[in-house]
Amino acid sequence: STEVQKKAVLLEEYTGVGCGNCPDGAAMAATIKQAGGDRLYIISIHEGHYAETEPDYRTEWGAALLEQAGDIGFPQGSLDRVQYEGSTMNANRGSWTKRAKALMQEEAEVNLHMEASVDAQSREMNIKVEYCYPETFADEFHLLNIALLQNHVIGRQNGAGDSYSHEHMLRDLITGQWGDTLSALQPGQVYVKEYTYAVPEKVGEIEVDIRNIELVAFVTRTTADVLNTTGAKPRIDNLDEPMALSVSAVDLEAARYAGKNFPARLRNLCNDTLKRVE
């Protein structure tokens, strides 16, 4: 859009396998995401003392991100890379909801849209980001960041056992540590940046499953101060998988209070649209 819009918020959650309270932080982030929908995006960054474990989910980018955000104790999270109460960007999970709601009321300085597709055989991904500044701005340049994330990474987590599902896990920063420079921008004009990216087979020793990847793009004023965020689930081409789905989060306790009905989560594991489930 070329019209002024409300911004979407970025929550960078710092976590680690050895952190016993971090599942509570992830649950808090998921609750905020459920309420905010596409107005909030999460990047889960494994870094710091609690991430020095096996399996090792750290990336080459996490240390610099945590150093900038400030380490106040895990679990912790930075919202839009803005300093919290004048101290560090990171804040404890108890403040995330209030802070996210406040930031969602702000107007976005830049509008964003992203779409992507990935070939299942070659693992080549094509990414297109559109951006527009509805009004004039004083900065000489901004920085566009694109993060590759992976969901449903099953592994050990202190406080949650050996089959914990890690979500929104940072796997790579496609545009480098602090992003690509955006400059010489005219208000009201829609710009496009396109990228071709080879999705790695592994990051460290951890397999990157293209069925579970997602992208988050955001623009910063410098290396901090996120102006707006967007995300996309890449379309997967040439994926030849048998028809299958998984069932999880079945809550049979709820059936006591709801007759024969109970909540469950279904996940499509194939490349076809599943139209009916019995």
C-alpha positions as CSV (number, residue, x, y, z in Angstrom):
1,S,0.0,0.0,0.0
2,T,1.0,3.6,-0.5
3,E,-1.2,4.8,2.3
4,V,-0.1,5.1,5.9
5,Q,-0.7,1.9,7.9
6,K,-0.2,0.6,11.4
7,K,3.1,-1.2,11.9
8,A,3.7,-4.9,12.6
9,V,6.0,-5.6,15.5
10,L,9.1,-7.8,15.7
11,L,9.8,-9.8,18.8
12,E,13.3,-11.2,18.9
13,E,13.2,-13.9,21.6
14,Y,16.6,-14.9,23.0
15,T,16.6,-18.5,24.3
16,G,18.7,-21.6,24.8
17,V,18.3,-25.4,25.3
18,G,19.7,-25.2,28.8
19,C,17.2,-22.5,30.0
20,G,14.5,-24.1,32.1
21,N,12.2,-21.1,32.0
22,C,12.5,-20.5,28.3
23,P,9.5,-22.7,27.4
24,D,7.4,-20.2,29.4
25,G,8.9,-17.4,27.3
26,A,8.1,-19.3,24.1
27,A,4.5,-19.9,25.3
28,M,4.2,-16.2,26.1
29,A,5.4,-15.2,22.6
30,A,3.0,-17.7,21.1
31,T,0.1,-16.2,23.0
32,I,1.0,-12.7,21.8
33,K,1.3,-14.0,18.3
34,Q,-2.1,-15.7,18.4
35,A,-3.7,-12.4,19.5
36,G,-1.7,-10.2,17.1
37,G,-1.8,-12.4,14.0
38,D,0.1,-10.8,11.2
39,R,0.7,-7.7,13.3
40,L,3.5,-9.6,15.2
41,Y,6.4,-11.7,14.0
42,I,8.8,-13.8,16.2
43,I,12.4,-14.7,15.6
44,S,13.7,-17.2,18.2
45,I,17.5,-16.7,18.6
46,H,19.5,-19.4,20.4
47,E,22.5,-17.6,21.9
48,G,24.4,-17.1,25.1
49,H,25.4,-19.4,28.0
50,Y,22.2,-21.5,27.9
51,A,22.7,-22.2,24.2
52,E,26.1,-23.8,24.6
53,T,24.6,-27.2,24.5
54,E,24.0,-30.3,22.3
55,P,22.2,-30.0,20.0
56,D,23.7,-26.6,19.1
57,Y,21.1,-24.3,17.5
58,R,23.3,-21.2,17.4
59,T,24.1,-19.3,14.2
60,E,27.0,-17.1,13.2
61,W,24.7,-14.1,13.7
62,G,23.3,-14.5,17.2
63,A,26.3,-13.2,19.3
64,A,26.3,-9.7,17.7
65,L,22.5,-9.5,18.1
66,L,22.5,-10.4,21.7
67,E,25.4,-8.0,22.4
68,Q,23.4,-5.2,20.9
69,A,20.2,-6.1,22.7
70,G,21.8,-6.6,26.1
71,D,21.7,-9.7,28.3
72,I,19.4,-9.3,31.3
73,G,18.7,-13.0,32.0
74,F,16.9,-15.7,30.1
75,P,14.2,-15.8,28.7
76,Q,14.4,-12.3,27.3
77,G,13.1,-10.5,24.2
78,S,13.6,-7.4,22.2
79,L,10.6,-5.7,20.7
80,D,11.4,-3.7,17.6
81,R,14.9,-3.2,18.9
82,V,13.8,-0.2,20.9
83,Q,15.4,0.3,24.3
84,Y,13.0,-0.8,27.1
85,E,12.7,1.8,29.9
86,G,15.9,3.5,28.9
87,S,18.2,0.6,29.6
88,T,18.5,-2.3,27.2
89,M,16.5,-3.5,24.2
90,N,15.9,-6.8,25.9
91,A,13.1,-7.1,28.5
92,N,11.7,-10.0,30.5
93,R,8.7,-11.9,29.2
94,G,6.3,-10.2,31.7
95,S,6.5,-7.0,29.8
96,W,6.2,-8.3,26.2
97,T,2.4,-8.1,25.9
98,K,2.0,-4.5,27.1
99,R,5.0,-3.4,25.0
100,A,3.8,-5.2,21.9
101,K,0.3,-3.7,22.2
102,A,1.7,-0.2,22.5
103,L,4.0,-0.6,19.5
104,M,1.1,-1.9,17.3
105,Q,-0.6,1.4,17.8
106,E,2.2,3.3,16.0
107,E,2.1,4.2,12.3
108,A,4.6,2.5,10.0
109,E,7.2,4.7,8.4
110,V,7.5,2.1,5.6
111,N,5.0,-0.4,4.2
112,L,6.2,-3.9,3.4
113,H,5.1,-6.9,1.5
114,M,7.1,-10.2,0.8
115,E,6.5,-13.3,-1.1
116,A,8.8,-16.3,-1.9
117,S,9.0,-19.7,-3.6
118,V,11.4,-22.5,-3.2
119,D,12.2,-25.5,-5.4
120,A,12.2,-28.7,-3.4
121,Q,14.7,-30.4,-5.6
122,S,17.3,-27.6,-6.1
123,R,16.5,-25.8,-2.8
124,E,16.8,-22.5,-4.7
125,M,14.5,-19.9,-3.2
126,N,13.3,-16.7,-4.9
127,I,12.3,-13.8,-2.7
128,K,10.6,-10.6,-3.6
129,V,10.2,-7.7,-1.1
130,E,8.1,-4.6,-2.0
131,Y,8.4,-1.5,0.1
132,C,7.0,2.0,0.0
133,Y,7.4,5.1,2.2
134,P,3.9,6.8,2.4
135,E,5.4,10.1,3.7
136,T,8.7,12.0,3.7
137,F,11.4,11.0,6.2
138,A,14.6,12.6,7.3
139,D,17.0,9.6,7.3
140,E,19.6,9.2,4.5
141,F,19.2,5.4,4.5
142,H,17.5,2.4,6.1
143,L,18.4,-1.3,6.3
144,L,16.4,-4.2,4.9
145,N,16.8,-7.5,6.8
146,I,15.5,-10.9,5.8
147,A,15.7,-13.8,8.2
148,L,15.3,-17.5,7.4
149,L,13.5,-19.3,10.2
150,Q,12.5,-23.0,10.8
151,N,9.5,-24.3,12.7
152,H,8.9,-27.7,14.3
153,V,12.5,-28.4,15.1
154,I,12.1,-31.4,17.5
155,G,14.8,-31.7,20.2
156,R,15.8,-31.4,23.8
157,Q,14.8,-28.4,25.9
158,N,15.4,-28.0,29.6
159,G,12.1,-27.8,31.4
160,A,10.2,-29.4,28.5
161,G,11.8,-32.8,27.8
162,D,13.5,-34.4,24.8
163,S,10.7,-33.9,22.2
164,Y,10.2,-30.2,22.5
165,S,9.1,-28.4,19.3
166,H,11.2,-25.3,18.7
167,E,9.4,-22.7,16.7
168,H,10.5,-19.6,14.7
169,M,14.2,-20.7,15.1
170,L,16.7,-18.4,13.4
171,R,18.7,-20.3,10.8
172,D,20.2,-17.6,8.7
173,L,20.2,-13.9,8.0
174,I,20.0,-13.8,4.2
175,T,20.9,-10.1,4.0
176,G,23.8,-10.4,6.4
177,Q,24.3,-9.3,10.0
178,W,22.6,-5.9,9.7
179,G,20.8,-5.9,6.3
180,D,21.0,-4.3,2.9
181,T,21.0,-0.5,2.5
182,L,17.9,1.3,1.2
183,S,18.7,4.8,0.0
184,A,17.5,7.5,-2.5
185,L,13.9,6.7,-1.7
186,Q,11.0,8.8,-2.9
187,P,7.7,9.0,-0.9
188,G,4.7,7.3,-2.5
189,Q,6.8,5.1,-4.8
190,V,6.7,1.3,-4.6
191,Y,10.2,-0.3,-4.8
192,V,11.1,-3.9,-5.3
193,K,14.1,-5.9,-4.2
194,E,14.6,-9.5,-5.4
195,Y,16.9,-12.2,-4.0
196,T,17.9,-15.7,-5.1
197,Y,19.1,-17.8,-2.2
198,A,20.2,-21.4,-1.8
199,V,18.6,-22.9,1.3
200,P,21.3,-24.8,3.1
201,E,20.9,-28.5,3.8
202,K,22.1,-28.0,7.3
203,V,23.0,-25.2,9.7
204,G,25.8,-26.7,11.8
205,E,24.6,-30.2,12.4
206,I,20.9,-29.3,12.2
207,E,18.9,-30.3,9.1
208,V,17.0,-27.5,7.4
209,D,13.6,-28.9,6.4
210,I,12.2,-26.7,3.6
211,R,8.6,-27.9,4.5
212,N,9.0,-26.0,7.8
213,I,10.8,-22.8,6.8
214,E,9.4,-19.2,7.0
215,L,10.8,-15.8,6.2
216,V,10.6,-12.6,8.2
217,A,11.6,-9.2,6.7
218,F,12.0,-6.0,8.6
219,V,13.5,-2.5,8.0
220,T,15.6,-0.7,10.6
221,R,16.6,2.9,10.9
222,T,20.2,1.9,11.9
223,T,21.1,-1.5,13.3
224,A,18.2,-0.9,15.7
225,D,14.8,0.8,15.7
226,V,12.6,-1.5,13.6
227,L,10.3,0.6,11.4
228,N,8.0,-2.2,10.2
229,T,8.0,-6.0,9.7
230,T,6.4,-8.6,7.5
231,G,6.6,-12.3,6.9
232,A,5.9,-15.1,4.3
233,K,5.7,-18.8,4.1
234,P,7.5,-19.8,0.9
235,R,5.5,-21.7,-1.7
236,I,7.2,-25.1,-2.3
237,D,7.5,-26.3,-5.9
238,N,8.4,-29.8,-7.1
239,L,7.7,-31.4,-3.8
240,D,6.7,-35.0,-4.3
241,E,5.3,-36.3,-1.0
242,P,2.7,-38.9,-0.2
243,M,-0.6,-37.6,1.3
244,A,-0.1,-37.3,5.0
245,L,-0.9,-35.2,8.0
246,S,0.0,-35.1,11.7
247,V,-2.2,-34.6,14.7
248,S,-0.8,-32.9,17.8
249,A,-1.9,-30.9,20.8
250,V,-4.9,-33.2,21.4
251,D,-6.5,-32.1,24.7
252,L,-8.6,-35.0,25.9
253,E,-9.1,-33.4,29.2
254,A,-11.4,-30.8,27.5
255,A,-13.6,-33.7,26.2
256,R,-14.9,-34.1,29.8
257,Y,-16.5,-30.7,29.5
258,A,-17.5,-30.7,25.8
259,G,-19.1,-34.0,25.2
260,K,-17.5,-35.7,22.2
261,N,-15.7,-32.6,21.1
262,F,-12.0,-31.9,21.8
263,P,-9.4,-29.5,20.4
264,A,-6.5,-30.8,18.2
265,R,-4.0,-29.4,15.8
266,L,-3.7,-30.8,12.3
267,R,-0.7,-30.2,10.1
268,N,-0.5,-30.9,6.4
269,L,2.6,-32.9,5.5
270,C,2.1,-33.1,1.7
271,N,2.0,-30.8,-1.3
272,D,-1.7,-31.2,-2.0
273,T,-4.6,-29.4,-0.3
274,L,-6.4,-31.6,2.1
275,K,-10.1,-30.8,1.7
276,R,-11.6,-33.3,4.2
277,V,-10.4,-35.1,7.3
278,E,-12.3,-37.9,9.0
